[in-house]
Amino acid sequence: MNGMHVASLDLNLLRVFDVLLEERSVTRAGARLGLTPSAVSHALSRLRYHIGDELFRRDAHGMQPTRRALEIGPSLHAALGQLQSALTPADFNPATSDHRVNVVAGAYACAVLMPAVVAELQAKAPGVLLQIAENPLDLVEQLDSGQVDFVISVFESAPERFARERLMTEALTWVVRAGHPICASPATLEDLVSVPHVVVAGRREASGRAAISLRSSWEDLGAFESELAKRNLRRRVGVVAPDTFSAVTIVARSEMAALIPRRLALLSAQSGRLALIDPPYETPPVDVRLLYRQARLAEPPIAWMRDVFSRAAEGI
């Protein structure tokens, strides 16, 4: 930032920048800020002068941030959150707030955790909007800019600026359709490899040291394959599905089997469509975690929502 203009900088311009970086739309940013699109554009012009950078370029998909905007965005967002917390520490009231919480979560979290989260929001924060999305390609960028507040998943690695708190420890189980022949007696490894498998393999973010690496499937880190190798057995994969619900639906209507989280399997088994098979070998548990920018705990809505997720997980 040009030092000769700092003293005259209007903090409201930084708020416009922060919201525009999240929304990537002049119209949506104006709606959130209570400003007209022309007022947002005018504020952006003033900020461009102070920063000495274009900051955003318009294209067919909206307002795309420049490299400079992405560099300063996380620090400015954290600073604004800390300033708001310091000046109005009791300003956030869940009962009256219309805050929006942006969460990246998959089928497992939506089925197992979110019902308890939603129940608490309805009881204590009926105006809060919970927006759940799939894992975006630019996950780190969206977390840094504040477009995404939390990620619920199984993580392999993440930069140190992100907290990764364990919400639940999950066991894995095999599932087949109800009445499947291999359910007639305790299933063996030979039984499991006698049928084709549905494997869940979603997309994950993993592109260098600065990336967040998400576990892309519910496979048990090689435990099953290791046991098969000991007995000179081989599995046959019949379907690679993009998510767990797709795998469950396929299994329920076929002769295939799939390895999925036990809590989700129990929910699906309540419909009478699926049967559970305990793995006939040692399989490691899986930690489901909550990831967020550590600096954002200074923001009252973020701190409160983090506790909502923790309480919901404790009750499952």
N, C-alpha and C positions, 0 to 999 in steps of 0.2 A: 504494500500500500504506500502511496506517495506521502511522505511524512509531512509535507507542507499543507496537506488538506485534512489531516487527522483531527485537528482541533475543531474544525467546522463540520465534521461528519455527523449526520443525523442518525441516531441509533435505529430509527424506524426503517431506514434504508436497509440495514442489516437484517431486520425482520422480514422485509420483502424478499431479500435475497434468499433467506433461509427457507421460506415457504415456497418460493419459485423453484428452488433446487429440489424440493420434495415433489411438487406437483408437476413440474415441467410444462406448465400451461399458464399463460397470463390470465386467462378467464377463471380457471379454478383457483389460482392464487388470490385473485381479487375477491372471489366469493368467500374464501376463508378469512381474508383480512378485512372484509367490509369495504373494499375499494373498487372503483371502476377499473376495467382493463386499461384505460388510458392513464389512470393514476399509477397503476403498477408499471406501465411502460415508462412513464416519466421518472418514477423512482429508480428504475433500472438505469436509465440514462444518466441520472445524477451519480449513481453508484459506480457506473463505468468510468466516469470522470475521476472519482476518488481513487479507484483501484488501479486505473490505467490498463484495463483489459476489457475485452468485449463481453466476457462472462457467460453469455448465452447466445447461441445461434439458432435461428428458427429453421426447422425443416418440416417434412411431411408428418413427422411424429410429434411435433411440439417444439419446446424450447430445450435445446441440448446444451449442457454446460461445457465450457471450455476446460482445458487442462488446469488452468489457474483456478477456476471456480471449484473444481473437484479437490484441488489442493487445500484451499482455505475453508471449504464448506464444513468439514467435520469440526475443526477448531472453533469456528464461529458458532456452529450449532451448540456445541458444548458450553461455550462462553455465555450464549444467550440463555441457555437452560440454567446455568449457575446464577446468572444475574437475576433471572425471574425467581429462582428459589430464595435468593438472599433478600430480595425486596418484598416478596409476597409469600412467605413460607407457609401460610395457612390458606392460600388462595385456592388450592385444588380441593374441591369437595366432591367426592365420588357420587353422592346422591343427586347433585344438580349439574354435574359436568356433562358436556356433549363431546368430550375428547374422543378422538379416533385412535385405536390401537392397531398397528399394522404388524401382522404375524405371518411368517413363512412356516408352514407345517404341512405334513403329508397326511395320507389316509389314516395312518395309525393314530396320530395325535388328535385328528378330528373325531375319530370314533371313540377313543378311550379317554382322552383328557378333556376335550372341549365341552362335552355336556356338563361336567362339573363346573368348569369355568363360566359357561353361559348362565348356569343356575345362580352363581354368586353375583354375576353382573346384573341379572334381572332383579335380584333381591336388594342389592346395595348401590348399583350404578346403572339404572335403567336407560339413561341417556347416552351411555358410552357405546360407541360403535366398534365392534370387533371385526376387522377386515382380515380374512385369511387368504393367502395366495400361495401358489406353488413356488418352488425354488427358482429364482430368476438367474439368468446367466451372469448378471453383474451384481451378485449378492453382496460382496464386500462394499462396493460403491454405494449400494442402496442403504446398507447399514451405516456407513460413514456419513452419508448425507441426511440420514433421518427418515428416508422413505420407508425403511423397514425398522421396526422397533425390536422385535424378538424373532429368534429362530428356534424351533423345537425339532430336534432330530438326534441322530447318533453321529457324533463328530469324530473324525480321525485326527484333525489338527486345526488350529486357528491362530492368528496373530495374538500377541500378548495383550493388546488393548481390548480384547473381547473376553468377557467372563463366560465360563461354561459351567453352569451349576447343575448337578444331577437332580432330576425330578423323580425318576423311577428307574428301578432295575427290572428288566423284563427277561423272562425265560422264553425259549423257543419250543415250538411243538410242530409236529407234522399234522396235516389235515387231509382227509379224503372225503368223498361224498358219503352221506349216511347209507349204511347197508353195503358198503364196499366189501368185497370178499376178504381183503387182508385185515378186516376188523374182526373176523370170526374168532381169532385168538391173538394173544400178544404178538405184535408185529416184530419181525427180525429184520436185520439188514438185507437179507435175501428177499424178504417181502417188499421192502421199500424200493429195491432196484428192479423189481419185477414189473413195475409200472413206470410210465414216463412222468417227468416232473415239470411243474410250473415254477419258474424262477423269476423272482422280482428283481429287476435291475433298472432303477430310475437314473436320471441324470444327476450329476453332482458337480459342485464347484471345486475345482482343484487345478490351479494354474500358477504354481510358483510359491515362493516363501510367503508372499503377502496374502495368499488365498485361504479360504476356509474349505477344508476337505470334509465332505459329508460321506458317510457310509452309504453306498449306492444300493445295497440290497440287505435282506434279512438272512442271508447265508451265514453259517456259523463259523466264519473265519478258518475254514479248512478242516474243521473237526470231522465232519461227515466224510469228506474226501479221504482224509487220513485213515479212518476206520475201513473204508472200502479198499484202500490200497493194501492194508494189512491182510485182507482176505482175498486179494486179487479179484475184486468186484469192480464193476463200472456202472455208473448211472447213465440214464438217457434223459436228456432235457427235451421235452416236447414243445414247450411254449416259454418264451421270455416275455413277461408282462411288465408294463410300466409302473404299476403300483399294486399295493397289497389287495385292495378291493377287487381289482381286475382278476388277480390270481385266485381269490376266494370264489368269485363267481364262476370262473372256468372250472375249478376243482369240483364245485357243487354240481356241475352238469356234465361231468366227464369221468373217466376212469383214472385220472391223474392225481398226483399228490403234490403238496407244497409245504415248505417250511416257513412258518409265520409266527409272529409274537403270540404268546399264550393268551394274554388278556383279549386280544382281538379275536382269537380263535374261539374263546369261550362265548364272546358276544355273538359271533356268527353261528355257533352251535345251538344257541337258544332257539333259532328258527327251525331246528330239526333237519337242516339240510346237510350239516357237516358232522364228521366224527373226528375226534382228536386221537392221535397216536403219540405216546411219549417216545422220544428218541431212544433207541436201544444202544446208546453210546453216550459218553460224556460230552455235553455241549455247553460252551461258556455262556454266562448271562450277558445281557446287553444293557448298557446304561443309556437311558434317554435323557438328554440334557437341554437346558434352556440357555441360549446364547444371546448376548446383548453387549453393547458398548459400555464398558465399566464407567466411563465418565458420565453417562447419562443417568446414573442413579441419583445425581443431583436434581433431576427433574421429578417433582412430586408424582405426576401421573405414571412415570416409568417405574419408580420405586414401589408405588402402590400396586401396579399391575404385576410386577414381579412377585409380590407377595400373594396375589390372587392365584397365579400359576402354582406357586409352591403349596398353598393350602389345598388346592384342588388335587394335586398329585398325592399329597399325604392321605387324602380320604379315599383313594382308589385301592 
